[in-house]
Structure formats: C-alpha cells, structure tokens
Amino acid sequence: MADIEKLLKEYLDYLEIEKNRSPKTRENYERYLRAFITYSKIKKVEDITADSIKDFRVHLARQENIKKITQTYYAIAIRNFLKYLIKNDYETVSPDKIELPKIPKRQIDIIEYADLERFLSAPPQNTLRGLRDRAILEMFFSTGLRISELCNLDRYINLERGEVTVRGKGEKLRVVFLSERARAAIKNWLEKRPDTLEHMFVSLSKQTSALKQPKIIGKITPRAIQRLVEYYRRKAGIAKKITPHQIRHQFATDLLVNGADLRSVQEILGHSNISTTQIYTHITNKELREVHKSFHARRRK
C-alpha cells in the first residue's frame, strides 16, 4: 500500500531530473494532479479507479471557467502519472483508458503586414528605452523566440554571424537567425548600454526627467515585455490584440508565406512535434491559393 503523496513527489522529481522538464512544467503537473487527488480523496494507488478519474473529469467539464484545452492538460497529467506508476510495478488503471477530448484546431489571428511594420518601428531611437524596445521587437520577429527564451538571452552573441544558440523547452538547444534589421537594432542597443550585466535585455527604471538616464535594474521579466508590446500596439494605432507569442505566430507565418518548408519552420520554432507547426498551414498554403486562382470558375472569365 503506497502513500500517494510520496509517489506524487517521486513522480515530480522524476519529471524534473530524469525527463529534464522545466520547473514550470513540474509546477503545472503538480497542480493538475493535486486537484485530482484532492477532489477524488486519493490516499493510495488503489484509490485511483476508472470511476474516480471519470467523476473528476465530469467535475472539470462542469466548471465554466475551465476551458476544453485545460481539461485536456489535466487528463494528460493523470495519464502520464499512471504510466509512471505502471512502469514502477504498481497495479493501477491503464493509461489507455483515458481518452483525450477532441479539441478544435487553434485559429491563428495575425495582423496585416503594414500594421506589423508600423508596430516594429514604433519605439523611438533617441532614448535608451526606445533602443532596447526596438531591439526586443526586432529580435522577436527575426527569431520567433518564446518570451522566456528571449528573457534568458546572453548579451555576448556573435552579431557578425547573425546566429544565436537558444536553450528552449526541455533544455533543447537550437539555432535561430538574426535579420539585418535585428542585428542593427541589437548593435545600437548594446553600444548605448551603460552596464556590464550578462543579460541581453534588462529592465529599466522609470525616467524622472528627459535628461536623466534610466537605471538598469536587472534582467527583464516576461511581464515587462508583455507591457511594452501592448504599449507599442497602442502607439502604432493597431486595433487587433498583439502579444509576444503572437509575434512568434507572425514570424512563422511570414516564413511559410514566403516559401519555407514546414520541417524547417518546425526546427526554427523548436516544436518537438510537426503537428504543432501545422496550425499555420491553413493561412499560408500558397499552392492551394494558386490552384484556386487557376481553376476556380474558369467559365466566368
């Protein structure tokens, strides 16, 4: 008879150490599994039954504030926990009995290219903050980085080569590339920086006057980047919502529209599964557009 709390800790340690998952992934899995354990009053492995899992999933489905995709995350966490238990010789419910709900494909909402250019050019070039912000936006659009990856960048990169090695999800390394505009923006930012911190992007204090330079107050945070993206969206007069992750969508869409193949885009984005990358194809399939143009309603011409 194994105590479920002990097994949960062992599983979370396994995720972090053996599977090399990030602390954030561990935190999410613990939240999902603890919700199941608490609701179903699980004390030991034997308490995990098909019925207890089903009752918990019905409970989740009836919560108006829990989206379908989030319900899927709970189911995946429970299923992976069961796989771990079986792998370690505990008798429990087969993970195969947990079917994942069908989720509608995500719709990628992108902005027009003219709006994108206006947005990227919104930061001023005569202030330290403006130089930093222009470098951040150009870096995002040139590389398709995730916000956490951008926050963790080292300032000492080879601008001549225009290549940056990034440590992404699951500690996987990949190479991303800098456009000429991104290189120029980063060079301008680094040349004007008064500090020697190792981070590529740093947080700045609020300016008390136009003459006084803001102070460097450490590595930039995801929240600070989200705020500056929203600020420049408004400044550029763009009605549609823009987030750091949406700039990643813009980057992927731009590559595909201009003829890049799906596998290459998958590598650059750091997607472990190409099905994740395929969410972009419905708005970028040039071949289908040409088929439609060539063959649709030809008798009406």
Buried (B, 14 or more C-beta within 10 A) or exposed (E): EEEBEEBBEBBBEBBBEEEEBBEEBBEBBBEBBBBBBEEBEBEBBEEBEEEBBEEBBEBBEEEEEBEEEEBBBBBBBBBBBBBBBBEEEBEBBEBEEBEEEEEEEEEBEBBEEEBBEBBBBBBEEEBBBBBBBBBBBBBBBBBBBBBBBBBBBEBEBEBEEBEBEBBBBEEEEBEBBBBEBBBBBBEBBBEEBEEEEEBBBBBBEEBEEEEEBBEBEEBBEEEBBBEBBBEBBEEBEBEEEBBBEBBBBBBBBBBBBEEBEBEEBBBBBBBEEEEEBBBBBEBBBEEEEEEEEEEEEEEEE
